[in-house]
């Protein structure tokens, strides 16, 4: 084998190894001209992330945004009064009535059931309300774990959706990398008795389609994004172990489409910081914490149930 043949063989082996490390060849339905990135060029999103805002998503810089809380002004007000702005033009009339009804229940002191307070699967994008999130990266698969009830999402990389995906609580999610961004496309999110995309009870239908874009932000860009996006949100008590304004942030921008519930696509974001504290287990069905008040006592029984 001469030097030129050796060089060509080495290049072919290197290219094949890079393709395998990144999950294989791009499927036919990927955008024209797109390629599968090598493992060396894939950004590192792995680790535990936290955001300390409540209760809505961050609105976009421009364009249609999510339902926001009518009773909060610059993040000040009763954060547990979940009164959604039912006049948001993204809502179809029937969806606006649902949001309005939930707000009226809240103002009457009755509250209403949500996936999180009923220990029910949260769905997408509702699940993004979780304060802590752990992201695990593999060449062909992304796993996302959320702190509330250890809910788990699975994202297949460099694969298309099935022709007829079976509805599931977190939908069928497929992803790929576009430069420094992880793009996750989710369809077929199952509808249960508490089907909503946010804390205000905003409903969705079987047509729900969510696209998330994950990317890292450096210090100044992260601070600017947080100050703008979180201006109308309430901040939960800062954990002393949290990294606050240090290091990179992870921003998740997402777009929601659902012709059955919304008049137009709308966008929102969640900005996370790395969590240096211990991962805290929160099991909804066994949760004795009342948060900011005295904890409940663990229930006991005189005799076993079985």
Buried (B, 14 or more C-beta within 10 A) or exposed (E): EEEEEEEEEEEEEEEEEBBBBBBBEBBEEBEEEEEBBBEEEBBEBEBBBBBBBBBBBBBBEEEBBBBBBBBBEEBEBEBBBBBBBBEBEBBBEEBBEBBBEBBEBBEEEEEBBBBBEEEBBBBBBBBBBBBBBBBEBEBEBBBBBBBBBEBEBEBBBBBBBEEEBEEBBBBBBBBBBEEEBBBBBBBBBBBBEBBBBBBBBBBBBEEBBBBBBBBBBEEEBBBEBBEBBBEBBBEBEEBEEBBEEEEBBBBBBBBBBBEEBBBEBBBBBBBBBBBBEEEEEBEBEEBEEEEEEEEEEEEEEEEEEE
